[in-house]
Amino acid sequence: MDSDILRRLIWGGLLAAMGALATVTAHRLSEVIWRRVFNEEPPE
């Protein structure tokens, strides 16, 4: 991996994937907390 451009593309892809994973995880955790606190489905 000597190409600087390739390294930057891989780094950008890794950041995007981690950001998406964090978003999905936070959304699911928020739904669980909402259901336990209010005992109902979260608003849309």
C-alpha positions, 0 to 999 in steps of 0.5 A: 500500500504505497499509494497515498490516494489508496490509503486516503480512500480506505481511511475515508471508507473506514470512517464512513463505515464506523459512522454508519455503525455508530448511528445504527447502534445509537438508534437501536439503543435509544429505542430500547431505552424509550420502550423501557421508560415509556412502555410504548413504541417510540415516535416516528 
